[in-house]
Amino acid sequence: MSNQKEIIIKATQLKKSFITGDTEQTIFENLDLNIYKGDFTVIMGSSGAGKSTQADIWHACLGADIIKSEFVGGEEFKTVVENCYAPILVLGGGKAKEIEDIFAHIRASLDAGAKGVIMGRNIVRHQNVARVCEAIAAIIHDDASVEQAVAILNK
C-alpha cells in the first residue's frame, strides 16, 4: 500500500496576465500547485498577489455556481456575461467618493447583465449602513434607478 496522497488538482507552469493598452501585467507565472485529497489548502499573499485570481481559476475549473468579476464597462461586460457559464456578481470596486457613484456602478453592471453585487467597504464605511443596503436592494431587486436609490438613502 502506497503512502502517497491522491492529487485532486494539479497545476503546472500556470500564468495569468492582463493586457492594458500596450502593457502586459503579469499577476503570477510559473505557478506549480498540487492539492491533495483530504488536505486543507490555503492560498496566502499580499494584496494584489493574485489570490482571488487563482481562486477564480479554480472555481471555473471545478464548475463554480457564481463568478465574481470587476465591472469593465457596458459592451465589454455584456460580452463577458454572454460567454460566462455561471451568473456574474460584480465586485464593489475601490473606495468611492460619492454614494451616487456606487449606485451608478451597480445600476450599470446590472444593465449589462450582472445578477448582483459583492460589496464591503463602500457599504460599511457609510454613516447609514441600513439605508445604503436598502437602496442597493432596491436597485437589484426592484430595478430602481440611481435617483430612486438616492431618494431611499435620504428618506
C-alpha positions in Angstrom: 0.0 0.0 0.0 1.3 3.4 -1.0 1.7 6.3 1.5 1.3 8.8 -1.3 -1.7 11.1 -1.1 -4.0 11.4 -4.1 -3.6 14.6 -6.1 -7.1 16.0 -6.9 -5.9 19.3 -8.5 -2.6 19.7 -10.3 -1.4 22.9 -12.0 1.9 23.2 -13.8 3.5 26.4 -15.1 0.3 28.4 -14.7 0.4 32.0 -15.8 -2.2 34.8 -15.6 -1.7 38.2 -17.1 -3.9 41.1 -18.4 -3.3 43.4 -21.3 -3.8 47.1 -20.5 -3.2 49.2 -23.6 0.2 48.1 -24.8 1.3 46.7 -21.5 1.1 43.2 -20.2 0.6 43.0 -16.4 1.6 39.6 -15.0 -0.4 38.6 -12.0 1.6 35.3 -11.5 3.6 33.0 -13.6 5.4 29.6 -13.3 2.9 28.6 -10.6 3.0 24.9 -9.7 0.4 23.7 -7.3 -0.8 20.3 -6.1 -3.8 20.0 -3.9 -4.2 16.6 -2.2 -7.4 14.8 -1.2 -8.2 15.4 2.4 -5.9 18.3 2.8 -6.9 21.8 3.8 -5.3 24.3 1.4 -4.8 28.0 2.0 -3.6 30.5 -0.6 -1.8 33.4 1.1 -0.2 36.5 -0.2 -0.2 40.3 0.0 -2.8 42.5 -1.6 -2.5 42.2 -5.4 -0.5 38.9 -5.3 -3.2 37.0 -7.3 -5.0 35.1 -4.6 -8.5 35.9 -5.8 -7.4 35.4 -9.4 -6.2 31.9 -8.5 -9.4 31.2 -6.7 -11.4 32.3 -9.7 -9.4 29.9 -12.0 -10.1 27.0 -9.6 -13.8 27.9 -9.4 -14.0 27.9 -13.2 -12.2 24.6 -13.5 -14.4 23.0 -10.8 -17.7 24.4 -12.0 -18.5 27.3 -9.8 -22.1 28.3 -9.1 -21.3 32.0 -9.5 -18.5 34.2 -10.8 -17.3 37.4 -9.1 -15.9 40.0 -11.5 -15.0 43.6 -11.8 -17.3 45.6 -13.9 -15.3 46.5 -17.0 -17.9 48.7 -18.8 -21.1 48.3 -20.7 -20.5 46.5 -24.1 -17.3 44.7 -23.0 -19.1 43.4 -19.9 -22.1 42.3 -21.9 -19.7 40.1 -23.9 -18.3 38.6 -20.7 -21.8 37.9 -19.3 -22.9 36.3 -22.6 -19.9 34.0 -22.6 -19.9 33.0 -19.0 -21.3 29.7 -17.9 -22.5 31.0 -14.5 -24.2 34.1 -13.1 -21.8 37.0 -12.5 -21.8 39.1 -9.3 -19.9 42.4 -9.6 -17.3 43.4 -7.1 -17.9 46.7 -5.3 -14.7 48.3 -6.5 -12.4 50.7 -4.8 -13.4 53.3 -2.2 -16.0 55.5 -3.9 -16.0 59.2 -3.2 -19.8 59.6 -3.6 -22.6 57.2 -2.8 -24.2 58.1 -6.2 -21.1 56.7 -7.9 -21.7 53.4 -6.1 -25.3 53.3 -7.1 -24.4 54.2 -10.7 -21.8 51.4 -10.7 -24.4 48.9 -9.6 -27.1 50.1 -12.0 -24.7 50.0 -15.0 -23.4 46.5 -14.1 -27.0 45.1 -13.8 -28.0 46.8 -17.0 -25.0 45.0 -18.7 -26.2 41.6 -17.3 -24.7 41.1 -13.8 -27.0 39.3 -11.4 -25.9 41.1 -8.3 -23.0 42.6 -6.4 -20.5 41.7 -3.7 -19.7 44.8 -1.7 -17.9 45.7 1.5 -16.1 48.9 2.3 -18.4 51.1 0.3 -21.3 50.0 2.5 -19.8 49.6 6.0 -18.0 52.9 5.8 -21.2 54.8 5.2 -22.8 56.6 8.1 -26.2 54.9 7.4 -25.4 51.2 6.5 -29.0 50.1 6.7 -30.2 52.7 4.3 -27.4 52.0 1.8 -28.3 48.3 1.9 -32.0 49.2 1.4 -31.1 51.4 -1.6 -28.8 48.8 -3.1 -31.5 46.1 -2.6 -34.0 48.4 -4.5 -31.6 48.7 -7.4 -31.0 44.9 -7.6 -34.5 43.6 -6.8 -36.9 46.4 -7.8 -34.9 47.7 -10.8 -34.6 51.1 -9.1 -32.8 54.0 -10.8 -29.8 55.8 -9.3 -32.1 58.7 -8.4 -34.6 56.4 -6.7 -31.8 54.8 -4.7 -30.5 58.2 -3.6 -34.1 59.1 -2.5 -34.3 55.9 -0.5 -31.0 56.8 1.2 -32.1 60.3 2.0 -35.6 59.5 3.4 
